[in-house]
């Protein structure tokens, strides 16, 4: 009986890991060299030049308009005095003392008291003058297309205004000139000299009695200060 021996045939292609083994060994050999190169000195050195000095005028130039103005605190104004120590001037229809008394009374109603010693927190300037104004009034006249304006036109039969005749209202604008008394009041901050408040008001100057003229003057002063302090 013949003996038989069975063996395993070798593979036709070798494994891939054996094929790429030399490349892996080469990479491992070059790795220390690459790491040593990274630890060397950097040829690029950071450097900078100093900024040029600012011009001399830059330190003293200040544009206040570039910043919003702070809110004014009207609460710290407690007293007042006449600006430059001058009382207001008067007119033919109003005495300066009357205007000064009216301004003092109006300021007192707003919590401002006259300063007893030295300038107050506010400096007050007031004046009054006479100016002319044009006023217009629109009247409606009755007009009849046949008889003409009333009292002839539009009467109709029987002499009555609302009779049988036809009529219409025609507007007529009348312009006339009047004289008014204008009162102007200015308030200034005593420390900075900056204007704090400025307003004016007017009243009719064709008052018959002195008492009526004085009352109209006080009304104008109160109107001028009605919006102080601004909300």
DAMOUR-V521885 format. One record per residue. RES is the residue in one letter. SS is DSSP state (~ for helix, > for strand, _ for the rest). D_LAST is the distance of its C-alpha to the last C-alpha in whole Angstrom. Layout:
BEGIN
res:RES ss:SS d_last:D_LAST
res:RES ss:SS d_last:D_LAST
END
This chain:
BEGIN
res:X ss:_ d_last:129
res:X ss:_ d_last:127
res:X ss:_ d_last:124
res:X ss:_ d_last:121
res:X ss:_ d_last:118
res:X ss:_ d_last:115
res:X ss:_ d_last:112
res:X ss:_ d_last:108
res:X ss:_ d_last:108
res:X ss:_ d_last:105
res:X ss:_ d_last:102
res:X ss:_ d_last:102
res:X ss:_ d_last:99
res:X ss:_ d_last:97
res:X ss:_ d_last:94
res:X ss:~ d_last:91
res:X ss:~ d_last:90
res:X ss:~ d_last:93
res:X ss:~ d_last:92
res:X ss:_ d_last:89
res:X ss:~ d_last:90
res:X ss:~ d_last:91
res:X ss:~ d_last:87
res:X ss:~ d_last:85
res:X ss:~ d_last:88
res:X ss:~ d_last:87
res:X ss:~ d_last:83
res:X ss:~ d_last:83
res:X ss:~ d_last:85
res:X ss:~ d_last:82
res:X ss:~ d_last:79
res:X ss:~ d_last:80
res:X ss:~ d_last:80
res:X ss:~ d_last:77
res:X ss:~ d_last:75
res:X ss:~ d_last:77
res:X ss:~ d_last:75
res:X ss:~ d_last:72
res:X ss:_ d_last:72
res:X ss:_ d_last:73
res:X ss:_ d_last:70
res:X ss:_ d_last:68
res:X ss:_ d_last:68
res:X ss:_ d_last:65
res:X ss:_ d_last:63
res:X ss:_ d_last:59
res:X ss:_ d_last:58
res:X ss:_ d_last:55
res:X ss:_ d_last:54
res:X ss:_ d_last:52
res:X ss:_ d_last:49
res:X ss:_ d_last:49
res:X ss:_ d_last:47
res:X ss:_ d_last:44
res:X ss:_ d_last:44
res:X ss:~ d_last:43
res:X ss:~ d_last:40
res:X ss:~ d_last:38
res:X ss:~ d_last:38
res:X ss:_ d_last:36
res:X ss:_ d_last:34
res:X ss:_ d_last:30
res:X ss:_ d_last:28
res:X ss:~ d_last:25
res:X ss:~ d_last:23
res:X ss:~ d_last:25
res:X ss:_ d_last:22
res:X ss:_ d_last:18
res:X ss:_ d_last:16
res:X ss:_ d_last:15
res:X ss:_ d_last:11
res:X ss:_ d_last:11
res:X ss:_ d_last:11
res:X ss:~ d_last:10
res:X ss:~ d_last:12
res:X ss:~ d_last:15
res:X ss:_ d_last:15
res:X ss:_ d_last:17
res:X ss:> d_last:20
res:X ss:> d_last:20
res:X ss:> d_last:24
res:X ss:> d_last:25
res:X ss:~ d_last:25
res:X ss:~ d_last:29
res:X ss:~ d_last:29
res:X ss:_ d_last:30
res:X ss:_ d_last:29
res:X ss:_ d_last:28
res:X ss:_ d_last:30
res:X ss:_ d_last:32
res:X ss:_ d_last:33
res:X ss:_ d_last:36
res:X ss:_ d_last:34
res:X ss:_ d_last:32
res:X ss:_ d_last:33
res:X ss:~ d_last:31
res:X ss:~ d_last:31
res:X ss:~ d_last:29
res:X ss:~ d_last:26
res:X ss:~ d_last:26
res:X ss:~ d_last:26
res:X ss:~ d_last:24
res:X ss:~ d_last:21
res:X ss:~ d_last:22
res:X ss:~ d_last:21
res:X ss:~ d_last:18
res:X ss:~ d_last:17
res:X ss:~ d_last:19
res:X ss:~ d_last:17
res:X ss:_ d_last:13
res:X ss:_ d_last:15
res:X ss:_ d_last:17
res:X ss:> d_last:21
res:X ss:> d_last:23
res:X ss:_ d_last:25
res:X ss:_ d_last:29
res:X ss:_ d_last:30
res:X ss:_ d_last:29
res:X ss:_ d_last:26
res:X ss:_ d_last:23
res:X ss:_ d_last:20
res:X ss:> d_last:18
res:X ss:> d_last:21
res:X ss:> d_last:20
res:X ss:> d_last:22
res:X ss:> d_last:23
res:X ss:> d_last:25
res:X ss:> d_last:27
res:X ss:> d_last:29
res:X ss:> d_last:31
res:X ss:> d_last:31
res:X ss:> d_last:32
res:X ss:> d_last:31
res:X ss:> d_last:33
res:X ss:> d_last:33
res:X ss:> d_last:34
res:X ss:> d_last:36
res:X ss:> d_last:38
res:X ss:> d_last:41
res:X ss:> d_last:43
res:X ss:> d_last:47
res:X ss:> d_last:50
res:X ss:> d_last:52
res:X ss:> d_last:56
res:X ss:_ d_last:57
res:X ss:_ d_last:61
res:X ss:_ d_last:60
res:X ss:> d_last:57
res:X ss:> d_last:54
res:X ss:_ d_last:54
res:X ss:_ d_last:56
res:X ss:_ d_last:58
res:X ss:_ d_last:57
res:X ss:_ d_last:56
res:X ss:_ d_last:58
res:X ss:_ d_last:61
res:X ss:~ d_last:64
res:X ss:~ d_last:64
res:X ss:~ d_last:62
res:X ss:_ d_last:59
res:X ss:_ d_last:55
res:X ss:_ d_last:55
res:X ss:_ d_last:59
res:X ss:_ d_last:60
res:X ss:_ d_last:59
res:X ss:_ d_last:57
res:X ss:_ d_last:54
res:X ss:> d_last:50
res:X ss:> d_last:47
res:X ss:> d_last:46
res:X ss:> d_last:43
res:X ss:> d_last:43
res:X ss:> d_last:40
res:X ss:> d_last:40
res:X ss:> d_last:38
res:X ss:> d_last:38
res:X ss:> d_last:36
res:X ss:> d_last:34
res:X ss:> d_last:33
res:X ss:> d_last:29
res:X ss:> d_last:28
res:X ss:> d_last:25
res:X ss:> d_last:23
res:X ss:> d_last:21
res:X ss:> d_last:19
res:X ss:> d_last:18
res:X ss:> d_last:16
res:X ss:> d_last:18
res:X ss:> d_last:18
res:X ss:_ d_last:21
res:X ss:_ d_last:23
res:X ss:_ d_last:22
res:X ss:_ d_last:22
res:X ss:_ d_last:19
res:X ss:> d_last:17
res:X ss:> d_last:13
res:X ss:> d_last:13
res:X ss:> d_last:15
res:X ss:> d_last:15
res:X ss:> d_last:18
res:X ss:> d_last:20
res:X ss:> d_last:23
res:X ss:> d_last:26
res:X ss:> d_last:29
res:X ss:_ d_last:32
res:X ss:_ d_last:35
res:X ss:_ d_last:34
res:X ss:_ d_last:38
res:X ss:_ d_last:37
res:X ss:~ d_last:36
res:X ss:~ d_last:34
res:X ss:~ d_last:32
res:X ss:~ d_last:31
res:X ss:~ d_last:30
res:X ss:~ d_last:28
res:X ss:~ d_last:27
res:X ss:~ d_last:25
res:X ss:~ d_last:23
res:X ss:~ d_last:22
res:X ss:~ d_last:21
res:X ss:~ d_last:19
res:X ss:~ d_last:17
res:X ss:~ d_last:16
res:X ss:~ d_last:15
res:X ss:_ d_last:13
res:X ss:_ d_last:11
res:X ss:_ d_last:8
res:X ss:_ d_last:8
res:X ss:_ d_last:6
res:X ss:_ d_last:4
res:X ss:_ d_last:0
END
